[in-house]
Amino acid sequence: MATAVAPSASRDDFHVLIVGAGSASCRPRERATANLNVGVTGLLLAQALQESDISYSIFDSEDPTALNRTREWGMSIHWSRPMLDHLLPPNLLARLSEAQVDPWFDSIKAEEYTVPFYNGKTGEHIVEVPMRNNVRVSRRKMRSLLREGVDIQFGQRLETISHTDGGVAVTFASGRTEKGNLVIGTDGPQSKVRQILLGDKAATQQVGVILYNLNVCYSNAEKALQVRSLHPMNTVALQPDRGLSVWISIQDVPDPDKPETWSFQVMPTWMDDGKEHKGGAEGLAELKEIALSLVDPWKSSLLWIPEGTEVTPNKVAYWVTVPWDNQVGTVTLAGDAAHPLPPHRGQGLNHCIADVTNLRKAILDIKGGGSQSDAISSYDAELVTRGGAEVEMSRKNSLLVHDLEKFMESPVLKMGYVRGKN
């Protein structure tokens, strides 16, 4: 990357180049490692900039058909909920319920909302972990909501970042080059922008945890009601003999009076055993064998998975956030590109929302006449501290939730789902 030149301090024509609209998780390389990456940071940033009358372009490496094959899971918004109120335009904020996994469950008012943990071998209740003011959203629905009014430039796979007098340019594999004043990488856990900034230091690491993330519809009212019987939103079972954790949560409720239409997120995870884990029919058979070590409803949630359900094993990955050279404030990162998190502490979307909040403030400071280098460097410094601490905390938590004896020392139990201290 060419040496950057200090950009002008104040410009009405300030233009942001957003690299990544969240479709990258469809690629085989992304599917092999699991972070349950949010995939909404670029879209949320676009909405926030649009709401603040800040010029931007947003690019995605995939073609539009990727939106139809994007994998689905739930995401929790909790401590970042007040920030979201100031990012979205009023018309979208008023429709946030459209993105919820169950629009009929008002978790906003459920201040005593908790995530219950159980012994998956005996059924014994272990603890209720608070998740205050949680809103559980569907990744697919949230992306659909945030896409409204956003012109995504598809099929643009980033190749290089270069600098011009007072600006920065991105060049794509298609040969297209676009110029602006600030490049923001929101291109996921395997970020190309991060790789350009950090080289080999940008590589993700394995946690040592195997994860299956399934979207399951049982097409049977009695089965759906049993799987959802302990909690309207989610439960977690820990099986001590197998070092196994099983998360079950409601994923889609098309009709609250027709349980046969409901879909669930079923996510069994365990410590990497060194074996080869396959998807498809073999993976489903493995999960049904694991089910025999559990009590209900987790046992049945696995045994009842219909044949033909997509089953794909993943290895949980992470990257501990470290400082990068932001090229005089012209290139930075946000979301999973900056802090790809293991999923067991439910923090990913919250930190993405915090990133967008801080980024918009930095850009408004620049447009108001402040130093671009200072504004982006200040944003980076806060993100590196916060993101690095959360990645390490979530990594530790992902290990401890697979050991029932050590679980009592895990961050999710000691701190709950609150924002980490940094």
Secondary structure as the mmCIF struct_conf table of DSSP 4:
data_model
#
loop_
_struct_conf.conf_type_id
_struct_conf.id
_struct_conf.beg_label_comp_id
_struct_conf.beg_label_asym_id
_struct_conf.beg_label_seq_id
_struct_conf.end_label_comp_id
_struct_conf.end_label_asym_id
_struct_conf.end_label_seq_id
HELX_LH_PP_P HELX_LH_PP_P1 ALA A 2 ALA A 4
HELX_LH_PP_P HELX_LH_PP_P2 ALA A 6 SER A 8
BEND BEND1 ALA A 9 ALA A 9
TURN_TY1_P TURN_TY1_P1 ASP A 12 ASP A 13
STRN STRN1 HIS A 15 VAL A 19
BEND BEND2 GLY A 22 GLY A 22
HELX_RH_3T_P HELX_RH_3T_P1 ALA A 24 CYS A 26
BEND BEND3 ARG A 27 ARG A 27
HELX_RH_AL_P HELX_RH_AL_P1 PRO A 28 ALA A 32
STRN STRN2 THR A 33 ALA A 34
HELX_RH_AL_P HELX_RH_AL_P2 THR A 41 GLU A 51
TURN_TY1_P TURN_TY1_P2 SER A 52 ASP A 53
STRN STRN3 SER A 55 PHE A 59
BEND BEND4 SER A 61 GLU A 62
TURN_TY1_P TURN_TY1_P3 PRO A 64 THR A 65
HELX_RH_AL_P HELX_RH_AL_P3 ALA A 66 ARG A 69
STRN STRN4 GLY A 74 ILE A 77
TURN_TY1_P TURN_TY1_P4 TRP A 79 SER A 80
HELX_RH_AL_P HELX_RH_AL_P4 ARG A 81 LEU A 84
TURN_TY1_P TURN_TY1_P5 ASP A 85 LEU A 87
BEND BEND5 LEU A 88 LEU A 88
HELX_RH_AL_P HELX_RH_AL_P5 PRO A 90 LEU A 93
TURN_TY1_P TURN_TY1_P6 ALA A 94 ARG A 95
HELX_RH_3T_P HELX_RH_3T_P2 LEU A 96 ALA A 99
STRN STRN5 GLN A 100 GLN A 100
BEND BEND6 VAL A 101 VAL A 101
TURN_TY1_P TURN_TY1_P7 PRO A 103 TRP A 104
TURN_TY1_P TURN_TY1_P8 SER A 107 ILE A 108
BEND BEND7 LYS A 109 LYS A 109
TURN_TY1_P TURN_TY1_P9 GLU A 111 GLU A 112
STRN STRN6 THR A 114 ASN A 119
TURN_TY1_P TURN_TY1_P10 GLY A 120 THR A 122
STRN STRN7 HIS A 125 PRO A 130
TURN_TY1_P TURN_TY1_P11 ARG A 132 ASN A 133
STRN STRN8 VAL A 135 SER A 138
HELX_RH_AL_P HELX_RH_AL_P6 ARG A 139 ARG A 147
TURN_TY1_P TURN_TY1_P12 GLU A 148 GLY A 149
STRN STRN9 ILE A 152 GLN A 153
BEND BEND8 GLY A 155 GLY A 155
STRN STRN10 LEU A 158 THR A 164
TURN_TY1_P TURN_TY1_P13 ASP A 165 GLY A 166
STRN STRN11 GLY A 167 PHE A 172
TURN_TY1_P TURN_TY1_P14 ALA A 173 SER A 174
BEND BEND9 GLY A 175 GLY A 175
STRN STRN12 THR A 177 GLY A 180
BEND BEND10 ASN A 181 ASN A 181
STRN STRN13 LEU A 182 GLY A 185
TURN_TY1_P TURN_TY1_P15 PRO A 189 GLN A 190
HELX_RH_AL_P HELX_RH_AL_P7 LYS A 192 LEU A 198
HELX_RH_3T_P HELX_RH_3T_P3 GLY A 199 ALA A 202
STRN STRN14 GLN A 205 TYR A 212
STRN STRN15 LEU A 214 VAL A 216
HELX_RH_AL_P HELX_RH_AL_P8 ALA A 221 VAL A 227
TURN_TY1_P TURN_TY1_P16 ARG A 228 ARG A 228
BEND BEND11 SER A 229 LEU A 230
BEND BEND12 PRO A 232 MET A 233
STRN STRN16 ASN A 234 GLN A 239
TURN_TY1_P TURN_TY1_P17 PRO A 240 GLY A 243
STRN STRN17 LEU A 244 ASP A 252
BEND BEND13 PRO A 254 PRO A 254
TURN_TY1_P TURN_TY1_P18 PRO A 256 ASP A 257
HELX_RH_3T_P HELX_RH_3T_P4 PRO A 259 THR A 261
STRN STRN18 SER A 263 MET A 271
BEND BEND14 GLY A 274 GLY A 274
HELX_RH_AL_P HELX_RH_AL_P9 GLY A 280 ALA A 291
TURN_TY1_P TURN_TY1_P19 LEU A 292 SER A 293
BEND BEND15 LEU A 294 LEU A 294
TURN_TY1_P TURN_TY1_P20 ASP A 296 PRO A 297
HELX_RH_AL_P HELX_RH_AL_P10 TRP A 298 LEU A 303
TURN_TY1_P TURN_TY1_P21 TRP A 304 TRP A 304
HELX_LH_PP_P HELX_LH_PP_P3 ILE A 305 PRO A 306
TURN_TY1_P TURN_TY1_P22 GLU A 307 GLY A 308
STRN STRN19 PRO A 313 TYR A 318
TURN_TY1_P TURN_TY1_P23 GLN A 327 THR A 330
STRN STRN20 VAL A 331 LEU A 333
HELX_RH_3T_P HELX_RH_3T_P5 GLY A 335 ALA A 337
TURN_TY1_P TURN_TY1_P24 ALA A 338 ALA A 338
HELX_RH_3T_P HELX_RH_3T_P6 PRO A 343 ARG A 345
HELX_RH_AL_P HELX_RH_AL_P11 GLY A 348 LYS A 367
TURN_TY1_P TURN_TY1_P25 GLY A 368 GLY A 369
HELX_RH_AL_P HELX_RH_AL_P12 GLN A 372 LEU A 400
TURN_TY1_P TURN_TY1_P26 VAL A 401 HIS A 402
HELX_RH_AL_P HELX_RH_AL_P13 LEU A 404 PHE A 407
TURN_TY1_P TURN_TY1_P27 MET A 408 GLU A 409
BEND BEND16 SER A 410 SER A 410
HELX_RH_AL_P HELX_RH_AL_P14 PRO A 411 MET A 415
TURN_TY1_P TURN_TY1_P28 GLY A 416 TYR A 417
BEND BEND17 VAL A 418 VAL A 418
HELX_LH_PP_P HELX_LH_PP_P4 ARG A 419 LYS A 421
#
